[in-house]
Amino acid sequence: MVTTAPGPGAGPGTGFVPSATGRRRSIALFVVLLAMFMDLLDNTIINVALPSIHKELGGSYSAVQWIAAGYTLAFALALITGSRLGDILGRRRLFLIGTAGFTVASALCGASRSGSELISARVLQGVTAALMVPQVLAVVQTMYAPRDRGKAVGMFGALAGMATVGGPILGALLTSGDIAGLGWRSVFLVNVPVGILALVLGARYLPESKAPRAGRLDLAGVALSALALLLLVLPLIKGQDLGWPAWTFVSMAGSLVVLAAFVAQQRRRTRTAGSPLVELGLFRHRSFAGGLLVNLLFMGGAIGFFLVLTVFLQTGLGFSVLRSGLTGIPWGLLVPVFAGVGAGVLAPRLGRPVLQLGLVLDIVAMLVLMWTVGRGDVTSVALVPALAIGGAGMGLVVAPLLDFTLADVPVADAGSASGLYNTVQQIGSALGVAGLGAFFLGRTGHAVPGATAFGPAFQHTLWLPGGAFAAALAATFLMPRHAAHHDDVA
């Protein structure tokens, strides 16, 4: 449990006491980051394996899509609930339960004999990931005082970038390598030994912590939040494939109505019974509220861009899956480098301008990409400068943004804050994939693959992530120049 007594690592005059220090804290950080990397990788690695899965298991194309969508939807719907359960029952306990479930679900995915079995296992993966993932940031918040989180958060941002770009590469290597005759199954089974390692080390080294006065789980809040997210995320996942029928827009509009009802219910819960599902008081912190908006806009632009880039390279230019993945290496290599420098060195000194510099670099990367594609003769080598600039920019955004957003969050609200941050990230990603995907595919239509047809469509689409990064840049001015870094526990 996190207490308020003075202790090692607590700043002068503060009540923060780290839940773990020294060697134990280092190993605990490794454990939660290992689990986080496993989840992030699972989000990106699956798309590469889908054609092989379809070939072996058969089924409709819609069913194959649900192999990916089932995980995304279940994960998004359960994130806020998973984070609150960690506050109530203990973050270590929920992390271990979630990791064990995720490991078992990964084994079930690898052993699936039909599309329906695989979809069910993927949904289970999503639910258990939603129990595991929110505890990662919450545990980091309890182990490190806000002023000391830079390096830990920098590592988190580095892993996020590496998984985003490295997932397709690893997926291609595992699927095409056909290790031990497993084929696509190795994409899921690779999680099993990693999950077991995280469980063994986590059981020994992870500190336990709960939110003081957490109370009972707000079941009405769970139902309303899940319904609001379902009404928003489901049409974003399926809209493009179905041609955006009227119900998708009605559903998204309805999500706003349910969200308003959820906020009203949370206010009543706070006044009457306490222990709401979401601590609405968090939004009083400019660093937190502004950070969520920047996160939404940035992730929408970045994840949507990766989707469109992949389609352009593979479908438009005829790159193999492996070559397409290797083309993204410059981006992936520079994310961890600049994440570490941004969060650990620059952000503590400069504050908000580090985020702004990263966003400017990503805008520049989109412009350089437009210029490169416009010249024709698009090769992996020709794309290196733009992708390197983009990777550097992303590194300067993802880790400092996370540190900045959570800096003023009291440790008692670590779970709620982590759940909100991850949920907003999922919504942003879904918006980006749906919006950029629809725009790009709408301009390629049934065109014959090649730079002549796909090049101009790709160039025009790049204005959208560039615009999202520009909007995120504007949103940074809603945040204070420097986060106050209160070391509160209540």
C-alpha positions in Angstrom: 0.0 0.0 0.0 1.1 3.6 -0.7 1.3 5.5 2.6 1.9 9.1 3.5 4.9 8.6 5.8 8.2 10.1 4.7 10.6 7.6 3.1 13.4 7.1 0.7 13.0 9.0 -2.5 10.4 11.3 -1.2 11.0 14.9 -2.0 11.5 17.4 0.8 8.3 18.4 2.4 6.2 16.0 0.3 4.2 13.0 1.4 5.2 10.7 -1.5 6.7 7.4 -0.5 7.8 5.1 -3.4 6.3 1.6 -3.2 9.6 0.0 -4.2 13.2 1.2 -4.4 16.6 0.0 -5.5 17.0 -3.3 -7.2 13.4 -4.4 -6.5 12.1 -1.2 -8.3 14.4 -1.8 -11.3 13.2 -5.4 -11.7 9.5 -4.4 -11.2 9.9 -1.7 -13.9 11.3 -4.4 -16.2 8.4 -6.6 -15.5 5.6 -4.1 -16.2 7.4 -2.8 -19.3 7.8 -6.4 -20.6 4.1 -7.0 -20.2 3.3 -3.6 -21.9 5.6 -4.5 -24.8 3.8 -7.8 -25.2 0.4 -6.1 -25.5 1.7 -3.3 -27.8 3.3 -5.9 -30.0 0.2 -8.0 -30.2 -1.7 -5.0 -31.5 0.6 -4.6 -34.5 1.8 -8.1 -35.2 -1.5 -9.6 -36.0 -2.2 -7.7 -39.3 0.7 -9.4 -41.0 -0.5 -12.8 -40.2 -4.2 -12.4 -41.2 -3.7 -13.6 -44.8 -2.1 -16.8 -43.6 -4.7 -17.3 -40.9 -7.5 -16.9 -43.6 -5.8 -19.4 -45.9 -5.6 -22.1 -43.2 -8.8 -21.6 -41.2 -11.0 -20.3 -44.0 -14.2 -18.4 -43.2 -15.5 -15.1 -44.5 -13.4 -12.0 -44.9 -15.5 -10.3 -42.2 -14.7 -13.1 -39.8 -11.0 -12.7 -40.4 -11.4 -9.0 -39.7 -12.9 -9.8 -36.3 -9.7 -11.6 -35.4 -8.2 -8.2 -35.2 -11.3 -6.2 -34.3 -12.4 -8.5 -31.5 -9.3 -7.8 -29.5 -9.4 -4.0 -30.1 -13.0 -3.7 -29.2 -12.8 -5.8 -26.0 -9.6 -4.0 -24.9 -11.2 -0.5 -25.4 -14.4 -1.4 -23.6 -12.8 -2.9 -20.5 -9.8 -0.5 -20.0 -11.5 2.0 -17.6 -13.1 -0.9 -15.6 -9.7 -2.7 -15.4 -8.0 0.4 -14.1 -10.6 1.0 -11.4 -10.4 -2.6 -10.3 -6.7 -2.2 -9.8 -7.4 0.8 -7.5 -9.9 -1.3 -5.5 -8.4 -4.8 -5.4 -4.7 -4.0 -5.8 -2.7 -3.1 -8.8 -0.2 -6.0 -8.4 -3.1 -8.5 -8.0 -4.9 -7.2 -11.2 -1.6 -7.1 -13.1 -0.9 -10.7 -12.3 -4.4 -11.8 -13.1 -4.4 -9.9 -16.4 -1.0 -11.2 -17.4 -1.9 -14.8 -16.5 -5.2 -14.5 -18.5 -3.4 -12.9 -21.5 -0.8 -15.7 -21.5 -3.5 -18.4 -21.4 -5.5 -16.5 -24.1 -2.3 -16.3 -26.3 -1.9 -20.1 -26.0 -5.5 -20.6 -26.9 -5.1 -18.4 -30.0 -2.1 -20.5 -31.1 -4.1 -23.7 -30.6 -7.3 -22.5 -32.4 -8.7 -24.9 -35.0 -11.3 -22.6 -36.4 -12.0 -18.9 -37.0 -14.7 -18.8 -34.3 -12.3 -20.3 -31.7 -9.6 -17.8 -32.6 -12.0 -14.8 -32.4 -13.2 -16.0 -29.0 -9.6 -16.3 -27.8 -8.8 -12.8 -29.2 -11.7 -11.3 -27.3 -10.4 -13.0 -24.1 -6.9 -11.5 -24.9 -8.5 -8.1 -25.1 -10.3 -8.3 -21.8 -7.3 -9.7 -19.9 -5.0 -7.0 -21.5 -7.4 -4.4 -20.2 -6.8 -5.8 -16.7 -3.1 -5.8 -17.2 -2.2 -2.7 -19.1 -3.7 0.1 -16.9 -1.7 -1.3 -14.0 1.6 -0.6 -15.8 1.4 3.2 -15.6 -0.3 3.0 -12.2 2.6 0.9 -10.8 5.2 3.3 -12.3 3.4 6.2 -10.7 3.5 4.5 -7.2 7.2 3.6 -7.6 8.6 6.9 -8.9 8.0 10.4 -7.6 6.8 12.7 -10.4 10.2 14.5 -10.6 11.9 11.1 -11.0 9.7 9.5 -13.6 11.4 10.8 -16.7 13.7 7.9 -17.4 11.0 5.3 -16.6 8.5 7.0 -18.8 11.1 7.4 -21.5 11.5 3.7 -21.6 7.8 3.3 -21.9 7.7 5.7 -24.8 10.6 3.9 -26.5 8.9 0.5 -26.2 5.7 2.0 -27.7 7.5 3.2 -30.7 9.5 0.1 -31.2 6.4 -2.1 -30.9 4.5 0.1 -33.4 7.2 -0.2 -36.1 8.7 -3.6 -35.1 5.5 -5.5 -34.8 5.0 -5.9 -38.6 8.7 -6.9 -39.0 8.5 -9.6 -36.3 5.2 -10.8 -37.6 6.6 -11.2 -41.1 9.6 -13.1 -39.8 7.6 -15.4 -37.6 5.0 -16.1 -40.2 7.3 -16.6 -43.2 9.9 -18.4 -41.1 7.4 -21.1 -40.2 9.3 -21.9 -37.0 8.8 -25.5 -36.0 6.0 -25.7 -38.6 3.8 -23.4 -36.5 3.4 -20.7 -39.2 1.0 -17.9 -38.1 0.5 -19.6 -34.7 4.0 -18.5 -33.6 2.7 -14.9 -33.7 0.5 -15.7 -30.6 2.7 -18.4 -29.0 5.6 -16.1 -28.7 3.7 -14.4 -25.9 3.6 -17.5 -23.7 7.2 -17.6 -22.5 7.3 -13.8 -22.2 4.1 -13.9 -20.1 5.4 -16.7 -17.9 8.6 -14.7 -17.2 6.5 -11.6 -16.3 4.4 -13.7 -14.0 7.3 -15.3 -12.2 9.2 -12.0 -11.7 6.0 -10.0 -11.0 4.9 -12.4 -8.2 8.2 -11.8 -6.5 9.1 -8.2 -7.2 6.0 -6.1 -7.9 4.9 -4.0 -5.0 1.2 -3.9 -4.1 -0.8 -0.7 -3.9 -4.4 0.4 -3.8 -6.2 3.7 -3.8 -7.2 4.9 -0.4 -11.0 4.9 0.1 -11.5 3.2 -3.2 -14.9 1.8 -2.2 -16.9 -0.5 -4.4 -16.9 -0.8 -8.2 -19.4 1.6 -9.7 -21.5 -0.9 -11.8 -23.8 1.7 -13.3 -20.7 3.7 -14.4 -19.2 0.5 -15.9 -22.4 -0.1 -17.9 -22.6 3.5 -19.2 -18.9 3.8 -20.0 -18.9 0.5 -21.9 -22.0 1.4 -23.9 -20.6 4.9 -24.8 -17.4 3.3 -26.0 -19.2 0.5 -27.8 -21.3 3.0 -29.7 -18.2 4.9 -30.7 -15.6 2.3 -31.4 -17.7 -0.4 -33.1 -18.7 1.9 -36.1 -15.1 3.1 -36.4 -13.9 -0.5 -36.7 -16.6 -1.7 -39.1 -17.6 1.5 -40.9 -15.1 1.4 -43.8 -15.7 -2.2 -44.6 -19.5 -1.7 -44.7 -19.4 1.5 -46.7 -20.4 3.7 -43.8 -24.1 2.9 -43.6 -26.4 5.3 -41.7 -26.4 3.3 -38.5 -22.6 4.0 -38.0 -23.2 7.7 -37.8 -26.3 7.3 -35.6 -24.2 5.1 -33.3 -21.4 7.6 -33.0 -23.9 10.4 -32.3 -25.6 8.2 -29.7 -22.2 7.7 -28.0 -22.1 11.4 -27.2 -25.5 11.2 -25.6 -24.5 8.2 -23.4 -21.2 9.9 -22.6 -23.1 12.9 -21.3 -25.3 10.6 -19.2 -22.1 8.9 -17.9 -20.6 12.2 -16.8 -23.8 13.3 -15.0 -23.9 9.9 -13.3 -20.3 10.2 -12.2 -20.9 13.6 -10.7 -23.9 12.2 -8.7 -21.9 9.2 -7.6 -19.1 11.5 -6.4 -21.5 13.7 -4.4 -23.5 10.8 -2.9 -21.6 7.5 -2.5 -18.1 8.5 -3.5 -15.8 6.0 -5.4 -16.9 6.9 -9.0 -15.5 4.9 -11.9 -13.6 8.0 -13.2 -12.2 10.7 -10.9 -13.6 13.7 -12.7 -11.4 15.9 -10.5 -8.4 14.9 -12.6 -9.6 17.2 -15.3 -8.9 20.2 -13.1 -5.2 19.6 -13.8 -4.4 21.5 -17.1 -1.5 19.1 -17.7 -3.8 16.1 -17.6 -6.8 17.5 -19.5 -4.5 19.1 -22.2 -2.4 16.0 -22.4 -5.4 13.8 -23.1 -6.4 16.0 -26.0 -2.9 16.1 -27.4 -2.7 12.3 -27.0 -6.0 11.8 -28.9 -4.9 14.0 -31.8 -1.4 12.7 -32.0 -2.3 9.0 -31.9 -5.0 9.5 -34.5 -2.5 11.0 -36.9 0.3 8.6 -36.1 -1.6 5.3 -36.2 -3.6 6.3 -39.2 -0.4 7.3 -41.0 1.2 3.9 -40.3 -1.9 2.1 -41.8 -1.9 4.2 -44.9 1.9 3.9 -45.4 1.7 0.1 -45.1 -1.1 -0.1 -47.7 0.7 2.3 -50.0 4.0 0.3 -49.8 2.4 -3.2 -50.1 -0.6 -2.7 -52.3 0.4 0.4 -54.2 4.1 -0.3 -54.8 4.1 -4.1 -54.5 6.6 -4.3 -51.6 6.6 -7.6 -49.8 5.4 -7.7 -46.2 9.0 -8.0 -44.9 10.3 -5.3 -47.2 7.5 -3.0 -46.1 8.4 -3.6 -42.5 12.1 -3.1 -43.0 11.4 0.2 -44.7 10.0 1.5 -41.5 13.2 0.8 -39.5 14.5 4.4 -39.6 11.3 5.5 -37.8 11.5 2.7 -35.3 15.1 3.2 -34.5 14.9 6.9 -33.7 11.8 6.7 -31.6 13.5 5.1 -28.5 16.6 7.3 -28.9 14.6 10.6 -28.9 12.1 9.2 -26.3 14.9 8.8 -23.8 16.5 12.1 -24.6 13.1 13.9 -24.6 11.7 12.5 -21.3 14.9 12.1 -19.4 16.9 15.2 -20.4 15.0 17.8 -22.4 11.5 17.8 -20.8 12.7 18.5 -17.2 14.6 21.5 -18.4 12.4 22.9 -21.2 8.9 21.5 -20.5 6.2 22.0 -23.1 8.5 23.1 -26.0 9.9 19.6 -26.2 6.4 18.3 -27.2 6.0 21.2 -29.7 9.4 20.5 -31.3 8.4 16.8 -31.7 5.1 17.7 -33.3 6.8 20.2 -35.7 9.2 17.5 -36.8 6.3 15.1 -37.5 4.6 17.8 -39.6 7.9 18.3 -41.5 8.1 14.5 -42.0 4.7 14.5 -43.7 5.8 17.4 -46.0 9.1 15.7 -46.9 7.2 12.4 -47.6 4.9 14.3 -50.0 7.9 15.8 -51.8 9.6 12.4 -52.0 6.6 10.6 -53.4 5.9 13.5 -55.8 9.4 13.0 -57.4 8.4 9.4 -58.3 10.9 6.5 -58.0 9.8 5.7 -54.4 12.3 3.3 -52.9 13.0 2.3 -49.3 16.2 4.3 -49.4 14.4 7.4 -50.7 12.0 7.3 -47.8 14.7 7.2 -45.1 15.1 11.0 -44.5 11.3 11.6 -44.0 10.9 8.5 -41.8 13.9 9.4 -39.7 12.5 12.9 -39.1 9.1 11.4 -38.2 10.7 8.9 -35.8 12.7 11.6 -34.0 9.5 13.7 -33.7 7.5 10.8 -32.4 10.1 10.0 -29.7 10.0 13.7 -28.6 6.2 13.4 -28.2 5.3 10.0 -26.8 7.5 9.8 -23.7 7.4 13.5 -22.6 3.7 13.7 -23.3 3.0 10.7 -21.0 5.3 12.2 -18.3 3.7 15.6 -18.6 0.1 14.3 -18.6 0.5 12.2 -15.4 2.9 14.6 -13.6 0.2 16.2 -11.5 -2.0 13.2 -10.9 -2.1 12.2 -7.2 -0.9 8.6 -6.6 -4.3 7.7 -5.2 -5.8 8.3 -8.7 -3.1 6.5 -10.6 -5.3 3.8 -11.8 -8.1 6.1 -13.0 -5.6 8.3 -14.8 -3.9 5.4 -16.5 -7.2 4.0 -17.6 -8.3 7.3 -19.1 -5.0 7.8 -20.9 -5.0 4.4 -22.5 -8.7 4.7 -23.4 -8.1 8.0 -25.1 -5.2 6.5 -26.9 -7.3 3.6 -28.2 -10.1 6.0 -29.4 -7.5 8.2 -31.1 -6.0 5.2 -32.9 -9.5 4.0 -34.0 -10.4 7.5 -35.3 -7.1 7.7 -37.2 -7.4 4.3 -38.8 -11.1 4.9 -39.8 -10.6 8.5 -41.0 -7.3 8.2 -42.9 -8.2 4.7 -44.2 -11.5 5.9 -45.6 -9.9 8.9 -47.2 -7.0 7.0 -48.8 -9.0 4.0 -50.0 -11.7 6.4 -51.4 -9.1 7.9 -53.6 -7.5 4.7 -54.8 -10.8 2.8 -55.4 -10.2 0.1 -57.9 -7.1 1.7 -59.4 -4.3 -0.6 -60.7 -1.6 -0.8 -58.1 1.4 1.4 -58.9 3.0 4.7 -58.0 1.0 6.5 -60.7 -2.4 5.8 -59.2 -1.5 5.4 -55.5 1.2 8.1 -55.3 -1.1 11.1 -55.6 -3.7 9.5 -53.3 -1.0 8.9 -50.7 0.3 12.5 -51.0 -3.2 14.0 -50.5 -3.9 11.7 -47.5 -0.7 12.9 -45.8 -2.4 16.3 -45.3 -4.6 14.5 -42.7 -1.9 13.3 -40.3 -0.1 16.6 -40.9 -3.3 18.4 -39.9 -3.8 16.2 -36.8 -0.2 16.9 -35.7 -0.8 20.6 -36.2 -4.0 20.5 -34.1 -2.1 18.6 -31.4 0.5 21.4 -31.6 -2.2 24.0 -31.0 -3.6 21.9 -28.2 -0.3 21.9 -26.3 -0.8 25.6 -25.6 -3.7 24.5 -23.3 -1.1 22.9 -21.1 1.1 24.7 -18.7 4.7 25.3 -19.8 5.9 23.2 -17.0 4.0 20.6 -15.0 4.0 21.4 -11.3 5.0 17.8 -10.4 3.1 17.6 -7.1 4.2 14.6 -5.2 0.8 14.1 -3.5 -0.6 10.8 -2.5 -4.2 11.9 -2.0 
